[in-house]
Amino acid sequence: MKTWAMVKGLPGKEIERNRDILRMAAMLHDVGKVAISDLILKKPGKFTSEEYEIMKTHGVQGARPFLNSSNLEFDEISAVVGVDPS
């Protein structure tokens, strides 16, 4: 997660200050896979281009539950990590 934050240009002090939040957001990143059909998740072999586009939505799906809660800082970071995990 620290590498992701550095690539995104977050200052070192901000990374350290948000280390635990970033770590939790990273762990929750894959939660959105529950919204993806098992036919795609468990498919042997390569995804079709359509399946790959669906798989790319899992980060957004995982961030969705956090978009309207009371922990704004965690919500914002979870949403950013969910949308752009690279």
LINQUI-V247848 format. One record per backbone hydrogen bond with DSSP energy under -0.5 kcal/mol. NH is the residue of the N-H (numbers start at 0). CO is the residue of the C=O. Records with the same first field share a line. If there is no record, write none. Layout:
NH = CO + CO
This chain:
4 = 0
5 = 1
6 = 2
7 = 3
8 = 5
9 = 4
14 = 10
15 = 11
16 = 12
17 = 13
18 = 15
21 = 17
22 = 18
23 = 19
24 = 20
25 = 21
26 = 22
27 = 23
28 = 24 + 25
29 = 26
30 = 27
31 = 28
32 = 29
33 = 30
34 = 31
35 = 32
39 = 36
40 = 36
41 = 37
42 = 39
51 = 47
52 = 48
53 = 49
54 = 50
55 = 51
56 = 53
57 = 54
60 = 56
61 = 57
62 = 58
63 = 59
64 = 60
65 = 62
66 = 63
68 = 65
71 = 69
74 = 70
75 = 71
76 = 72
77 = 73
78 = 74
79 = 75
80 = 76
81 = 77
82 = 78
83 = 79
